[in-house]
Amino acid sequence: MEREYKLVDTKTGEIYDAVIYPKPKRVGGKWTRLFQDAFSWLAVSKPEITGETYRVFTYLIGQAGYQNILPRPVDVAKALGMKSPSVFRAYRQLLVVGFLVKRDHSYFLTPVLCWKGSPTQLENAYHKLFNSRSVNNATDR
């Protein structure tokens, strides 16, 4: 809903009409930043990611929390109606190809594919992942 106001220039005393429009609401719900080159590389270079593993992977992208933290495999199995061993196998395969990172008994999506968080936190995640000083150096390896 727009609102109309009268603004006064304090130096000249002139009165202006002004209309203030509300900030538009964001369309949709949750979001994450996806890196297109990484997904093109995924499709071309990792044909072994198929079936259940691909299904788990796409679900994980949709469920990634702040700083890419992921739900526990047993919770994913329940949500997808899959057996836990199948989801654990998918997690292992995704770890082997480098799409997931395990740290302190938690799983995270690699920041090379997508990111949910601030740019500074992304830089820190790259630093942890690649033991590098900057994002540019990390991606050159």
N, C-alpha and C positions, 0 to 999 in steps of 0.2 A: 504494500500500500504506500503510494507516494504521499509526501507531505509538502505543503506549500508554506514558505516562510517569507518574511520581509527582512532584508539585511540592510544595515545602515553603515555607510562609510563614515567613520568617525572623524576623518579629516575634512571632508566636503559636506557632510550632512545628507548626501544623496541617499535615497531609498531604492533598493533593488528588489525585484521579485526573484525568488529562488525556489526551486523544486528539488527535494532530496528524495532519491529513490533508494529503496532498501537494498541491501546487499543480497544478491541472488543466492539461494541455497544450493549447495553442491548436489548434483544429481547422483543417485546411487548410494551405496553403502560403503563397506570397507574398501580400502585401496592398497596397492603396492606399486612400486616403480619397477617396471620390467625393462631389461636391457635387450633390445631387439637383436643385436649381433649375436649375443649369447644363445638366443633361442634358434636362430638360423643355424649356428654351429651345432647345437644340440640335434636338430633334425638331420643334418648331413653327417655328422661325425659319430653319433651314438645310436646306430640302428638297433643295438641290443636292448635299448630301453623301449619295451613293448608291453602289451597286455596289462597284467596286474601292476607291474612296476610303474608303468606310465600312468595308470589310473591313480595310484597312490601319490605319485609325483604331482599331478595336476591338482589333486585334493590338497596336498600340502601347500602349494602356492596360494590357494584360496584361503587356507587356514593360518598362514604365517602370521605370527604376532609381531609386536614391536621388536625391532632389531633382528627380525627373521627367526625368532624362536618358534619351534614347532611343537605340536601336541605329541604326547607319548604314543608309541606304536599301538598299544592296546586300545587307546581311545580312538585312533584312526580305524582300527579293525572294527570296532563297534559301530562307528559312524557309517562305514562303508559296507557293513554286513559281510565282512570277510573274516577268515580265520586268522588268529594272531600270528601263526608261523608264516603265513603268506606275506603279511605286512612287515614282519621282521626281516624276511628275505628281501623284500623290496627296499627297505631301509639300508640293508647291507650292500645291495647292488648300487644304490644311489650314493652311498659313502665311497665305494670303490671307484666310481667314475667321477667323483668330486663334486656332486651336486649337493650333498649334505656334509655338514661338519659336526663332529661330536665334541663337546667341551663340557667338562664338569657334569657328566651324567645327563646332559641335555643335548638335543639335536637342533641344528640351525640350517636353513637354506644358505648355500654359499652366496656371498654378496656379489659374485660375478654374474649371477643370473638375474637377481632382483634384489630390491632393498625396501624395507619399511622402517623408516627412521629419518633422522636429520642428515644432511650432508657431512657434518663433522663426525657423526657416529659411523657413517659409511667409510670415511677416511680411516677411522680407528679400526673398523672391521677389516679393511684391506691390510692395514698394518699388522694386525694379529695373524691374518691368513698368510700373508706373503713375507712377513718380517721385513717390511720395506718402509721407507720414510714418506712416500706419497703415492697417491692413486696412479699417477702416470707411470712411475717406476714399477708398480705392482702389475699393471696390465701389460708391460713390455716383456715380462719374463716368459 
